[in-house]
Amino acid sequence: MAGRINDEDVKAVRDAVPIDAVVSEYLQLRNAGGGNLKGLCPFHDEKSPSFQVSPSKGLFHCFGCQEGGDTITFVMKVDHLTFSESVERLAAQAGITLRYEEGGYNPSHQRGERIRLVEAHKIAAQFYIEQLDTGSEADTGRKFLAERGFDQAAATHFGVGYSPQGWDHLTRYLRGKGFSDKEILLSGLSQEGRRGPIDRFRGRLMWPIRDIGGEVVGFGARKLYESDNGPKYLNTPDTPIYRKSQVLYGIDLAKKDIAKSSRAVVVEGYTDVMACHLAGITTAIATCGTAFGGDHIKILRRLLMDNGTARVIFTFDGDAAGQKAALRAFEDDQKFAASTYIAIAPEGMDPCELRLAKGDEAVAELVQPHTPLFKFALQQIVQRYDLETPGGRAAALDEAAPVAARIKERTARREMAVELAGLVGILDQEFVVDRVGYLHRRSGGGGQGPVPTPTRSPQAEAAPSRAFGGPPLTLRNPAHKTERELLKLALQRPELVSPAFDAFEADEFTAPPYAAVRQVIIEAGGAEYGVQDPQDYLVKAREAAPDDSVRAMVTELAVEAIMRRTVDELYAGEQLVTVRRRAVERRVRDVQGALARASAQGDPAQLAAVQNELWVLQQYDQALREKGAGAL
């Protein structure tokens, strides 16, 4: 058994390796004041930084999950190492030779398991590099790289190597370095054969896969020979140090630039990462034989720091598989605070092919943020339906609206809802905007709730009969404030708004709860009946409410104080005109959209009808501005 590491050596390791330098290998740190640094905690999910590092004290602490300790503790927790393994790793970085209390210098075969497996991969990576550099058998691999625009310098920069075709070249080499068969098999570098361990990778081009700290933990191997019956790409299986869902190829090279620029480019393959980096896109990374998922997002979020300017650009092939991969990536979009985009190269080329065909500038142009990922997802959904039929349009909206509802930023969500209306062919843009907003709110902001079947008209959708969603009702929203005042007047002082109020449609109220109350007033006889019998009017209004939520809203509005000390016809007229003008403005926007579509379609009769409706609306709006309630 190896002895306990000498206490003086442990102290020397702590003193030699600054904690901020170690932590910065895993997440981005920023000034927190008082000599401290802060970042997103690597031990729990959080949206604002609560993880702090004190370089002067050599300590870290998370005020969110309460994890804390020194440099050694951090390495133990973040990489799941034992105390001895953590000290050994840090000592190797600092060039410190450790002493052990009971056994003198620690023999290499007695080191911790992870350290041994990482060392085996480091030796294997160098072995593969030497085979590519000097082995005559590796001509096929060198030709493969050259045909894709990668010279010797590029191969060296990325540590690309070659695995010989024989059965056990690497296995015998690792044995000669002191590794046991058990360690070689556990590492995933070899597999069990009929007569013992044999090389897992044979006759392939080899890419070393490094963790965020820069240590080789696995390999990606590309098939070179037709006689190879294996898959095109073969990756290291899951091992104690490698999980394909938790690593990103190129992250060790890209992490500093990702943190500095708040931008990451996600590509599909190892050669794509190489092409991007050589073209100056040094923030490019790739998954390793698996779809981009939640664990990959956690890695990027710690580097991007969730600031508002962060960008993640996905590049996918233009074929069906690439489109499917893009939609899979969108499934996890909500886990990002960063804005996400998609880039698809012309003619379906990947970044490597694009660089060969059109040069570095074309690659740089490809990864500029062009199409938001959610827009691409909507386009892919809508194009699957027959939009020439009402049923097709309804079905397309059914599937696409929840996707649009997942958009985090409010303005972008509304703009995409308007665009969705155009994609589907629904002229009433506000109907689609309300539908998307309703789904967003009902799902708590995630847009994941069940999708209501569109069996009612847009007007009825704005005032659902049994329940209502809608934006949070707040007097800071000018439209809500005015609509609420008008409804209070209609319930409490109907004589001031009758008969004009009874001509208002429910869809002139933008908040679904208020539209529902307007419908109740209609069913109770309108404000005109309220003038005749105010008491029975309120009774009927409450009885007409379809459920308790609407009934409670009627009661609330009937007793809430009107926001004006002097309540008169002038004040009531102002509320009537304001609500009506906003409704007219919304309709004008709808008609302007219809005008654009009619112009594009080139139908003179339809164009003339739409132009006439727009003129009438504009004249009515002008009359409301000039005459006020007299124009109602």
C-alpha positions as CSV (number, residue, x, y, z in Angstrom):
1,M,0.0,0.0,0.0
2,A,1.2,3.5,-0.8
3,G,1.7,5.7,2.3
4,R,0.1,8.9,3.2
5,I,1.4,12.0,1.3
6,N,3.8,14.0,3.4
7,D,2.1,17.0,5.0
8,E,4.8,19.4,3.9
9,D,4.4,18.3,0.3
10,V,0.6,18.8,0.5
11,K,1.2,22.3,1.8
12,A,3.8,22.9,-1.0
13,V,1.2,21.9,-3.5
14,R,-1.4,24.2,-2.1
15,D,1.0,27.1,-2.1
16,A,2.4,26.4,-5.6
17,V,-0.9,26.2,-7.5
18,P,-3.1,29.4,-7.2
19,I,-6.7,28.5,-6.7
20,D,-8.0,31.0,-9.3
21,A,-5.7,29.5,-11.9
22,V,-7.2,26.0,-11.2
23,V,-10.8,27.2,-11.1
24,S,-10.4,29.2,-14.3
25,E,-9.8,26.0,-16.1
26,Y,-13.4,25.0,-15.5
27,L,-15.4,28.3,-15.5
28,Q,-15.1,31.9,-16.2
29,L,-14.3,34.2,-13.3
30,R,-14.9,37.9,-13.0
31,N,-14.1,40.6,-10.4
32,A,-16.4,40.4,-7.4
33,G,-14.8,43.2,-5.5
34,G,-12.7,43.1,-2.4
35,G,-10.1,41.0,-4.1
36,N,-12.5,38.2,-4.8
37,L,-13.6,36.6,-8.0
38,K,-17.0,35.2,-9.0
39,G,-18.5,32.8,-11.5
40,L,-21.3,30.2,-12.0
41,C,-21.0,27.4,-9.6
42,P,-19.9,24.1,-11.2
43,F,-21.6,22.1,-8.5
44,H,-25.2,23.2,-9.0
45,D,-27.2,24.9,-11.7
46,E,-27.7,28.6,-11.2
47,K,-28.5,31.7,-13.3
48,S,-26.6,34.3,-11.4
49,P,-23.0,33.8,-10.0
50,S,-23.0,32.9,-6.3
51,F,-19.6,31.0,-6.5
52,Q,-16.7,33.1,-5.2
53,V,-13.0,32.6,-5.1
54,S,-10.5,34.3,-2.8
55,P,-7.0,34.1,-4.3
56,S,-5.4,35.7,-1.3
57,K,-6.9,33.0,1.0
58,G,-6.7,30.1,-1.4
59,L,-10.4,29.3,-0.8
60,F,-13.7,29.0,-2.7
61,H,-17.3,29.2,-1.5
62,C,-20.7,29.0,-3.1
63,F,-23.3,31.0,-1.4
64,G,-26.0,29.0,-3.2
65,C,-25.1,25.3,-2.5
66,Q,-22.6,26.0,0.4
67,E,-19.8,24.0,-1.2
68,G,-16.4,25.3,-0.3
69,G,-12.8,24.6,0.4
70,D,-9.3,25.0,-0.9
71,T,-7.6,24.1,-4.2
72,I,-7.3,20.5,-3.4
73,T,-11.0,20.3,-2.3
74,F,-12.1,22.0,-5.6
75,V,-10.2,19.4,-7.7
76,M,-11.6,16.5,-5.6
77,K,-15.2,17.7,-6.1
78,V,-15.1,18.9,-9.7
79,D,-13.3,15.8,-11.1
80,H,-14.6,13.3,-8.5
81,L,-11.1,12.4,-7.3
82,T,-9.7,11.1,-4.0
83,F,-7.6,13.4,-1.8
84,S,-4.4,11.7,-2.9
85,E,-5.4,11.7,-6.6
86,S,-6.1,15.5,-6.4
87,V,-2.8,16.2,-4.7
88,E,-0.9,14.1,-7.3
89,R,-2.5,15.9,-10.2
90,L,-1.8,19.3,-8.8
91,A,1.8,18.2,-7.9
92,A,2.3,17.0,-11.5
93,Q,1.2,20.5,-12.7
94,A,3.6,22.2,-10.3
95,G,6.5,19.9,-10.9
96,I,6.6,18.8,-7.3
97,T,7.8,15.3,-6.4
98,L,5.7,13.9,-3.6
99,R,7.0,11.9,-0.6
100,Y,4.9,9.2,1.1
101,E,5.1,8.7,4.9
102,E,5.1,4.9,4.9
103,G,6.4,3.9,1.5
104,G,9.0,6.5,0.4
105,Y,8.4,7.6,-3.1
106,N,5.1,6.3,-4.4
107,P,5.6,3.7,-7.2
108,S,3.6,4.6,-10.3
109,H,1.5,1.4,-10.2
110,Q,0.2,2.4,-6.8
111,R,-1.2,5.8,-7.8
112,G,-4.9,6.5,-7.8
113,E,-7.0,4.9,-10.5
114,R,-7.9,8.1,-12.3
115,I,-4.3,9.3,-12.4
116,R,-3.3,5.9,-13.9
117,L,-6.0,6.0,-16.6
118,V,-5.2,9.6,-17.5
119,E,-1.5,8.7,-17.7
120,A,-2.3,5.7,-20.0
121,H,-4.2,8.0,-22.3
122,K,-1.4,10.5,-22.4
123,I,1.1,7.8,-23.3
124,A,-1.4,6.4,-25.9
125,A,-1.9,9.8,-27.5
126,Q,1.9,10.3,-27.9
127,F,2.1,6.7,-29.3
128,Y,-0.5,7.5,-32.0
129,I,1.1,10.8,-32.8
130,E,4.5,9.1,-33.4
131,Q,2.8,6.5,-35.7
132,L,1.3,9.2,-37.8
133,D,4.5,11.2,-38.0
134,T,6.9,8.5,-38.8
135,G,5.1,5.2,-39.6
136,S,5.0,4.1,-43.2
137,E,1.7,2.4,-42.6
138,A,0.1,5.8,-41.8
139,D,0.3,7.1,-45.4
140,T,-3.4,6.6,-45.7
141,G,-4.1,8.7,-42.6
142,R,-1.7,11.5,-43.8
143,K,-3.4,11.4,-47.2
144,F,-6.9,11.6,-45.6
145,L,-5.8,14.8,-43.7
146,A,-4.1,16.4,-46.7
147,E,-7.2,15.9,-48.8
148,R,-9.2,17.8,-46.2
149,G,-6.7,20.7,-46.1
150,F,-4.8,19.7,-43.0
151,D,-1.0,19.8,-43.0
152,Q,1.5,18.4,-40.5
153,A,1.3,21.5,-38.4
154,A,-2.5,21.2,-38.1
155,A,-2.2,17.6,-37.1
156,T,0.3,18.4,-34.5
157,H,-1.7,21.3,-33.1
158,F,-4.7,19.0,-32.5
159,G,-2.7,16.0,-31.5
160,V,-4.0,13.8,-34.4
161,G,-2.4,10.4,-34.6
162,Y,-2.7,7.0,-36.2
163,S,-3.5,3.5,-34.7
164,P,-1.6,0.7,-36.4
165,Q,-3.6,-2.2,-38.0
166,G,-2.1,-4.9,-35.9
167,W,-4.0,-6.6,-33.0
168,D,-2.0,-5.4,-30.0
169,H,0.6,-2.7,-30.9
170,L,-0.6,-0.3,-28.2
171,T,-1.5,-2.9,-25.7
172,R,2.1,-4.3,-25.7
173,Y,3.5,-0.7,-25.6
174,L,1.4,0.1,-22.5
175,R,2.5,-3.1,-20.8
176,G,6.1,-2.0,-21.4
177,K,5.3,1.2,-19.7
178,G,4.2,-0.7,-16.5
179,F,0.4,-0.8,-17.0
180,S,-1.5,-4.0,-16.1
181,D,-3.9,-5.7,-18.4
182,K,-6.7,-4.7,-15.9
183,E,-5.8,-1.0,-16.3
184,I,-5.5,-1.2,-20.0
185,L,-8.9,-2.8,-20.3
186,L,-10.5,-0.4,-17.8
187,S,-9.1,2.6,-19.8
188,G,-11.1,1.6,-22.9
189,L,-7.9,1.6,-25.0
190,S,-8.0,-2.2,-25.3
191,Q,-10.8,-4.8,-25.3
192,E,-10.9,-8.4,-24.4
193,G,-9.8,-10.7,-27.2
194,R,-9.7,-14.5,-27.4
195,R,-6.2,-14.7,-26.0
196,G,-6.2,-11.6,-23.8
197,P,-6.4,-7.8,-24.4
198,I,-6.2,-6.5,-27.9
199,D,-6.2,-2.9,-29.2
200,R,-9.7,-1.3,-29.5
201,F,-8.5,1.1,-32.2
202,R,-6.8,-0.4,-35.2
203,G,-6.0,1.1,-38.6
204,R,-7.7,4.4,-37.8
205,L,-7.0,8.1,-37.7
206,M,-7.1,9.2,-34.0
207,W,-8.3,12.4,-32.4
208,P,-7.5,12.8,-28.7
209,I,-10.5,13.9,-26.6
210,R,-9.5,16.2,-23.7
211,D,-11.5,17.3,-20.8
212,I,-11.8,21.0,-19.9
213,G,-8.6,20.8,-17.9
214,G,-6.6,19.6,-21.0
215,E,-6.1,16.0,-20.0
216,V,-6.7,13.2,-22.6
217,V,-9.6,11.1,-21.4
218,G,-10.7,9.3,-24.6
219,F,-10.3,9.1,-28.4
220,G,-12.4,9.5,-31.5
221,A,-11.2,7.1,-34.3
222,R,-12.0,7.5,-38.0
223,K,-12.2,4.5,-40.3
224,L,-9.7,4.5,-43.2
225,Y,-9.8,1.1,-44.8
226,E,-12.7,-0.7,-46.6
227,S,-11.6,-3.9,-44.9
228,D,-12.6,-2.3,-41.6
229,N,-16.1,-3.6,-40.8
230,G,-16.5,-1.2,-37.9
231,P,-18.5,2.1,-37.9
232,K,-17.2,5.2,-39.6
233,Y,-16.4,6.7,-36.3
234,L,-15.5,4.7,-33.2
235,N,-15.3,6.4,-29.8
236,T,-13.9,5.4,-26.5
237,P,-16.6,3.6,-24.5
238,D,-17.7,5.0,-21.1
239,T,-15.0,4.6,-18.6
240,P,-14.2,5.9,-15.1
241,I,-12.7,9.0,-16.7
242,Y,-14.8,9.4,-19.9
243,R,-18.5,10.0,-20.4
244,K,-19.4,11.0,-24.0
245,S,-22.3,13.1,-22.8
246,Q,-20.0,15.1,-20.5
247,V,-17.1,16.0,-22.9
248,L,-16.8,18.4,-25.8
249,Y,-14.1,18.0,-28.4
250,G,-11.9,21.1,-28.6
251,I,-13.1,22.6,-25.3
252,D,-9.5,22.7,-24.0
253,L,-8.4,24.8,-27.0
254,A,-11.6,26.9,-27.2
255,K,-12.4,27.6,-23.5
256,K,-10.5,30.8,-23.1
257,D,-11.8,32.4,-26.3
258,I,-15.4,31.2,-25.4
259,A,-15.1,32.9,-22.1
260,K,-13.5,36.0,-23.5
261,S,-15.9,36.5,-26.5
262,S,-19.1,35.0,-24.8
263,R,-19.6,33.0,-28.0
264,A,-19.4,29.3,-28.8
265,V,-19.7,27.5,-32.2
266,V,-21.0,23.9,-32.0
267,V,-20.1,21.8,-35.0
268,E,-20.7,18.1,-35.8
269,G,-17.3,16.6,-36.2
270,Y,-13.6,16.6,-35.4
271,T,-12.5,17.8,-38.8
272,D,-15.1,20.6,-38.6
273,V,-13.5,21.8,-35.3
274,M,-10.1,21.7,-37.0
275,A,-11.4,23.7,-40.0
276,C,-13.0,26.3,-37.8
277,H,-10.0,26.9,-35.6
278,L,-7.7,27.1,-38.6
279,A,-10.1,29.6,-40.2
280,G,-9.9,31.8,-37.1
281,I,-13.1,30.5,-35.4
282,T,-11.3,29.4,-32.2
283,T,-14.5,29.0,-30.2
284,A,-15.5,25.9,-32.2
285,I,-16.3,22.6,-30.3
286,A,-18.1,19.4,-31.1
287,T,-19.8,16.6,-29.3
288,C,-18.2,13.1,-29.3
289,G,-20.6,10.6,-30.9
290,T,-23.7,11.8,-29.2
291,A,-26.4,14.5,-29.5
292,F,-25.8,17.9,-27.9
293,G,-27.5,17.7,-24.5
294,G,-27.9,19.1,-21.0
295,D,-24.5,18.1,-19.7
296,H,-22.8,19.9,-22.6
297,I,-24.9,23.0,-21.9
298,K,-23.6,23.0,-18.3
299,I,-20.0,23.1,-19.5
300,L,-20.7,26.0,-21.8
301,R,-22.8,28.0,-19.3
302,R,-19.9,28.1,-16.9
303,L,-17.7,29.6,-19.6
304,L,-20.4,31.9,-21.1
305,M,-21.4,33.2,-17.6
306,D,-25.0,33.6,-18.8
307,N,-24.6,37.2,-19.8
308,G,-27.1,38.8,-22.1
309,T,-24.7,39.1,-25.1
310,A,-23.7,35.4,-25.1
311,R,-24.2,33.5,-28.4
312,V,-24.2,29.9,-29.2
313,I,-24.2,29.0,-33.0
314,F,-24.9,25.5,-34.1
315,T,-23.8,24.3,-37.5
316,F,-25.5,21.3,-39.0
317,D,-25.4,19.6,-42.4
318,G,-28.3,20.7,-44.6
319,D,-29.6,17.1,-45.0
320,A,-32.4,15.5,-43.0
321,A,-30.1,14.2,-40.3
322,G,-28.6,17.6,-39.8
323,Q,-32.1,19.2,-39.5
324,K,-33.1,16.5,-37.0
325,A,-29.9,17.3,-35.0
326,A,-30.9,21.0,-35.0
327,L,-34.3,20.2,-33.7
328,R,-32.8,18.0,-31.0
329,A,-30.6,20.9,-29.9
330,F,-33.6,23.2,-29.7
331,E,-35.2,20.9,-27.2
332,D,-32.6,22.1,-24.7
333,D,-32.6,25.7,-25.8
334,Q,-34.4,26.8,-22.6
335,K,-31.5,25.7,-20.5
336,F,-29.3,28.4,-22.1
337,A,-29.4,32.0,-21.1
338,A,-27.4,32.6,-24.3
339,S,-29.1,33.3,-27.6
340,T,-29.0,30.3,-29.9
341,Y,-28.6,30.4,-33.7
342,I,-28.2,27.9,-36.5
343,A,-25.9,28.1,-39.5
344,I,-26.3,25.8,-42.5
345,A,-23.6,26.0,-45.2
346,P,-24.6,26.4,-48.8
347,E,-25.1,23.1,-50.8
348,G,-25.2,21.2,-47.5
349,M,-21.5,21.4,-46.9
350,D,-20.0,21.1,-43.5
351,P,-17.3,23.6,-42.3
352,C,-14.5,21.3,-43.3
353,E,-15.9,20.9,-46.9
354,L,-16.7,24.7,-47.0
355,R,-13.1,25.6,-46.1
356,L,-11.8,23.4,-48.9
357,A,-14.2,24.7,-51.5
358,K,-14.3,28.4,-50.6
359,G,-11.6,29.2,-48.1
360,D,-11.4,30.5,-44.5
361,E,-13.5,33.6,-45.1
362,A,-16.4,31.4,-46.1
363,V,-16.2,29.5,-42.8
364,A,-16.0,32.7,-40.8
365,E,-19.1,34.0,-42.7
366,L,-21.0,30.8,-42.1
367,V,-20.8,31.0,-38.3
368,Q,-22.0,34.6,-38.1
369,P,-25.4,34.5,-36.2
370,H,-28.0,34.6,-38.9
371,T,-31.0,32.4,-38.1
372,P,-32.3,32.0,-34.6
373,L,-32.6,28.4,-33.7
374,F,-36.2,28.8,-32.7
375,K,-37.0,30.3,-36.1
376,F,-35.4,27.4,-37.9
377,A,-37.4,25.0,-35.7
378,L,-40.7,26.7,-36.6
379,Q,-39.9,26.7,-40.3
380,Q,-39.2,22.9,-40.2
381,I,-42.5,22.3,-38.4
382,V,-44.7,24.4,-40.6
383,Q,-43.3,23.0,-43.9
384,R,-44.6,19.5,-43.0
385,Y,-48.2,20.6,-43.3
386,D,-50.5,21.4,-46.3
387,L,-51.1,25.1,-45.7
388,E,-53.6,25.3,-48.5
389,T,-56.3,23.8,-46.3
390,P,-57.8,25.1,-43.1
391,G,-57.1,21.8,-41.3
392,G,-53.5,21.9,-42.4
393,R,-53.1,25.5,-41.1
394,A,-54.7,24.7,-37.8
395,A,-52.5,21.6,-37.3
396,A,-49.4,23.6,-38.2
397,L,-50.3,26.2,-35.6
398,D,-51.1,23.5,-33.1
399,E,-47.6,22.1,-33.3
400,A,-45.7,25.4,-33.9
401,A,-47.3,27.7,-31.3
402,P,-45.9,25.8,-28.2
403,V,-42.4,26.1,-29.9
404,A,-42.7,29.8,-30.3
405,A,-44.0,30.0,-26.7
406,R,-40.7,28.7,-25.5
407,I,-38.8,31.8,-26.7
408,K,-37.4,33.4,-23.6
409,E,-37.2,37.1,-24.6
410,R,-40.6,38.8,-24.8
411,T,-40.0,41.0,-27.9
412,A,-38.4,38.2,-29.8
413,R,-41.4,35.9,-28.9
414,R,-43.9,38.4,-30.2
415,E,-42.0,39.0,-33.4
416,M,-41.7,35.3,-34.0
417,A,-45.4,34.9,-33.3
418,V,-46.2,37.5,-36.0
419,E,-43.8,35.7,-38.4
420,L,-45.5,32.4,-37.5
421,A,-48.8,33.9,-38.6
422,G,-47.3,34.7,-42.0
423,L,-45.7,31.2,-42.3
424,V,-48.9,29.5,-41.5
425,G,-51.1,31.9,-43.5
426,I,-53.3,33.3,-40.7
427,L,-54.2,36.9,-41.4
428,D,-55.1,37.7,-37.8
429,Q,-51.6,38.1,-36.4
430,E,-52.9,39.2,-33.0
431,F,-54.7,35.9,-32.7
432,V,-51.5,34.0,-33.1
433,V,-49.6,36.5,-30.8
434,D,-52.3,35.9,-28.1
435,R,-52.1,32.2,-28.6
436,V,-48.4,32.1,-28.2
437,G,-48.5,34.4,-25.2
438,Y,-51.2,32.3,-23.6
439,L,-49.1,29.1,-24.0
440,H,-46.0,30.8,-22.7
441,R,-47.7,32.0,-19.5
442,R,-49.6,28.8,-18.9
443,S,-46.4,26.8,-19.0
444,G,-44.7,29.1,-16.5
445,G,-42.5,30.7,-19.2
446,G,-41.3,27.5,-20.8
447,G,-43.9,26.9,-23.5
448,Q,-44.2,23.2,-22.6
449,G,-47.8,23.0,-21.6
450,P,-50.4,21.0,-23.6
451,V,-51.6,22.7,-26.7
452,P,-55.3,23.7,-26.9
453,T,-57.1,22.6,-30.0
454,P,-58.2,25.6,-32.1
455,T,-62.0,25.0,-32.2
456,R,-63.1,28.5,-31.6
457,S,-62.8,31.8,-33.4
458,P,-60.0,34.3,-32.6
459,Q,-62.5,36.4,-30.7
460,A,-63.5,33.4,-28.6
461,E,-59.8,32.6,-28.1
462,A,-59.3,36.0,-26.6
463,A,-62.1,35.3,-24.1
464,P,-62.2,31.6,-23.3
465,S,-65.5,30.4,-21.9
466,R,-64.2,28.3,-19.1
467,A,-60.8,29.7,-18.1
468,F,-58.5,32.5,-19.1
469,G,-54.9,33.1,-19.3
470,G,-53.3,36.3,-20.4
471,P,-50.5,38.6,-19.4
472,P,-50.1,39.4,-15.8
473,L,-52.6,42.0,-14.9
474,T,-50.7,45.1,-13.9
475,L,-51.5,48.8,-13.9
476,R,-48.0,49.3,-15.3
477,N,-49.3,48.0,-18.6
478,P,-51.1,51.0,-20.1
479,A,-53.6,48.9,-22.1
480,H,-54.5,46.8,-19.0
481,K,-54.9,50.0,-16.9
482,T,-57.3,51.6,-19.4
483,E,-59.3,48.4,-20.1
484,R,-59.7,47.8,-16.3
485,E,-60.9,51.3,-15.8
486,L,-63.5,51.0,-18.6
487,L,-64.8,47.8,-17.2
488,K,-65.1,49.3,-13.7
489,L,-67.0,52.2,-15.2
490,A,-69.3,49.8,-17.1
491,L,-70.1,47.9,-13.9
492,Q,-70.2,50.7,-11.4
493,R,-71.2,53.7,-13.5
494,P,-72.9,52.3,-16.6
495,E,-74.7,55.6,-17.3
496,L,-71.4,57.2,-18.1
497,V,-70.4,54.7,-20.8
498,S,-73.8,53.7,-22.2
499,P,-74.7,53.2,-25.0
500,A,-71.2,53.4,-26.6
501,F,-69.8,50.6,-24.4
502,D,-72.3,48.0,-25.6
503,A,-70.9,48.4,-29.2
504,F,-67.5,47.3,-28.0
505,E,-66.5,43.7,-29.0
506,A,-64.8,41.4,-26.5
507,D,-61.7,41.2,-28.7
508,E,-61.1,44.9,-28.1
509,F,-59.8,43.9,-24.7
510,T,-56.3,42.6,-25.0
511,A,-56.2,40.8,-21.6
512,P,-58.3,37.6,-21.8
513,P,-59.7,38.1,-18.2
514,Y,-61.0,41.5,-19.2
515,A,-62.4,40.1,-22.5
516,A,-64.2,37.4,-20.4
517,V,-65.8,40.1,-18.2
518,R,-66.8,42.1,-21.3
519,Q,-68.6,39.0,-22.5
520,V,-70.4,38.6,-19.2
521,I,-71.6,42.2,-19.3
522,I,-73.1,41.5,-22.8
523,E,-74.9,38.4,-21.5
524,A,-76.2,40.5,-18.5
525,G,-77.9,42.9,-20.9
526,G,-75.1,45.4,-21.4
527,A,-74.4,48.7,-19.7
528,E,-77.8,49.9,-21.0
529,Y,-79.5,47.4,-18.7
530,G,-77.2,48.6,-15.9
531,V,-78.7,52.1,-16.3
532,Q,-82.2,50.7,-15.9
533,D,-81.6,48.4,-12.9
534,P,-78.1,48.7,-11.5
535,Q,-78.5,46.1,-8.7
536,D,-80.0,43.4,-10.8
537,Y,-77.5,44.2,-13.5
538,L,-74.6,43.1,-11.2
539,V,-76.5,40.0,-10.1
540,K,-77.0,39.0,-13.7
541,A,-73.4,39.7,-14.5
542,R,-72.2,37.4,-11.7
543,E,-74.7,34.7,-12.7
544,A,-73.5,34.9,-16.3
545,A,-69.9,34.2,-15.3
546,P,-68.9,30.8,-16.7
547,D,-66.7,29.9,-13.7
548,D,-65.5,31.1,-10.3
549,S,-62.4,32.9,-11.7
550,V,-64.5,35.1,-14.0
551,R,-67.1,35.6,-11.2
552,A,-64.4,36.8,-8.9
553,M,-63.1,39.2,-11.4
554,V,-66.6,40.7,-11.9
555,T,-66.9,41.2,-8.2
556,E,-63.4,42.7,-7.9
557,L,-64.1,45.2,-10.7
558,A,-67.5,46.1,-9.3
559,V,-66.1,47.1,-5.9
560,E,-62.6,48.4,-6.7
561,A,-62.2,52.2,-6.6
562,I,-62.0,54.0,-9.9
563,M,-58.7,55.7,-10.3
564,R,-60.0,59.2,-10.5
565,R,-61.4,61.4,-7.8
566,T,-63.9,63.1,-10.1
567,V,-65.6,60.5,-12.2
568,D,-67.6,62.1,-15.0
569,E,-68.5,61.7,-18.7
570,L,-65.2,63.3,-19.8
571,Y,-63.2,60.7,-17.9
572,A,-65.4,57.9,-19.1
573,G,-65.1,59.2,-22.7
574,E,-61.3,59.1,-22.5
575,Q,-61.4,55.5,-21.5
576,L,-63.8,54.5,-24.2
577,V,-61.7,56.3,-26.9
578,T,-58.4,55.0,-25.7
579,V,-59.6,51.3,-25.7
580,R,-61.2,51.8,-29.1
581,R,-58.2,53.5,-30.7
582,R,-55.9,50.7,-29.5
583,A,-58.2,48.2,-31.1
584,V,-58.2,50.2,-34.3
585,E,-54.4,50.4,-34.3
586,R,-54.2,46.6,-33.9
587,R,-56.5,46.1,-36.8
588,V,-54.5,48.6,-38.9
589,R,-51.4,46.5,-38.3
590,D,-53.3,43.4,-39.4
591,V,-54.6,45.0,-42.5
592,Q,-51.2,46.3,-43.4
593,G,-49.9,42.8,-43.2
594,A,-52.8,41.6,-45.4
595,L,-51.9,44.5,-47.8
596,A,-48.3,43.2,-48.1
597,R,-49.5,39.7,-48.8
598,A,-52.1,41.0,-51.4
599,S,-49.4,43.0,-53.1
600,A,-47.2,39.9,-53.3
601,Q,-50.0,37.8,-54.7
602,G,-50.8,40.4,-57.3
603,D,-54.6,40.1,-57.1
604,P,-56.0,43.5,-58.1
605,A,-59.5,42.9,-56.6
606,Q,-58.2,41.7,-53.2
607,L,-55.6,44.5,-53.2
608,A,-58.3,47.1,-53.7
609,A,-60.5,45.7,-51.0
610,V,-57.7,45.7,-48.5
611,Q,-56.6,49.2,-49.4
612,N,-60.2,50.4,-48.9
613,E,-60.4,48.8,-45.5
614,L,-57.2,50.4,-44.5
615,W,-58.4,53.8,-45.6
616,V,-61.6,53.5,-43.6
617,L,-59.7,52.5,-40.5
618,Q,-57.3,55.4,-40.8
619,Q,-60.2,57.8,-41.3
620,Y,-61.9,56.4,-38.2
621,D,-58.8,56.7,-36.2
622,Q,-58.4,60.3,-37.2
623,A,-62.0,61.1,-36.2
624,L,-61.4,59.5,-32.8
625,R,-58.3,61.7,-32.3
626,E,-60.2,64.9,-33.4
627,K,-63.7,64.3,-31.9
628,G,-63.1,61.9,-29.0
629,A,-66.1,60.1,-27.7
630,G,-68.3,62.0,-30.2
631,A,-66.9,59.7,-33.0
632,L,-67.9,56.5,-31.2
